[in-house]
Amino acid sequence: MIDRRAFIASLGGAAAVEAMSPEAKADALEHYMIEQLEQAPATQAPPTDAPIPGATSRRGVGGLFVAGRNPLAKLEALPAKATFLDFFRLRFANTTGNHVLQSAARALKTGMPERTVLACLLHDTVLGLIKPDHGWWGAQLYEPYVDEKISWGIRYHQALRFFPDPSVGYEYPEQYYRIFGKDYVPDPYIHDTYTFAKNHKWYMEARLITVNDLYAFDPNAKVSIDPFVDIVGRHFKQPKEGLGHDGSPVAHMWRTIARPDMPL
């Protein structure tokens, strides 16, 4: 259960929340829940034109760059030819790791295809790098290394969160009503994206991520990457040079995640 007052206070108060767009409000809620799960509450300014006095970062900064109330910890260096599992253990585990592991575990337990399990494992990891439009950023991060259906699902899960689908038991999140009220409306581009995805032949690739995403915030859940190692091995095209050094269009993103303390 989310403490509504604490959540609104973390964004700078009711006036700051009122100034946020509907999409920003929904993203802020999900990020707050992830940060609560990882026990690193957000203290950044909300994404408005009037930041909180004294704030030193925008809320859209990824979790690798801002540690909330906790001091920044020294990051362990990645191996020279780092694999996805290296990045997960040394970069993603302490930002969104608990949440995505819960999501993937639910997909695995309910017998979903391995590509859906992997999509759930990957879907929010990009939040360590950046938060706004994380569906698009996440898809871009993984496109060279996974089946096209996996990256497609990651891209469009962000928009599908706001729209129910009774055929798979996905209802509009009650948290949105409770936190933002019954008049909450997503941004127009989210509506347009949903319409496109709903009519696409791969619609269910994204929808199944939302199904498993919604129930993956249990603070008492015991999770591990171990059950997914073989699935990653079968479905993630690991470059022999190591992520960040393979010359792909997204190698720079992996280098940034590997070395977030680089000043230039």
Secondary structure by P-SEA (a helix, b strand, c coil): ccaaaaaaaaaccaaaaaaccaaaaaaaaaaaaaaaaacccccccccccccccccccccccccccccccccccccccccccccaaaaaacccccccaaaaaaaaaaaaaacccaaaaaaaacccccccccccaaaaaaaaaccccccaaaaaaaaccccccccccccccccccaaaaaaccccccccaaaaaaaaaaaaccaaaaaaaaaaaaaacccccbbbbccccaaaaaacccccccccccccccaaaaaaaaacccccc
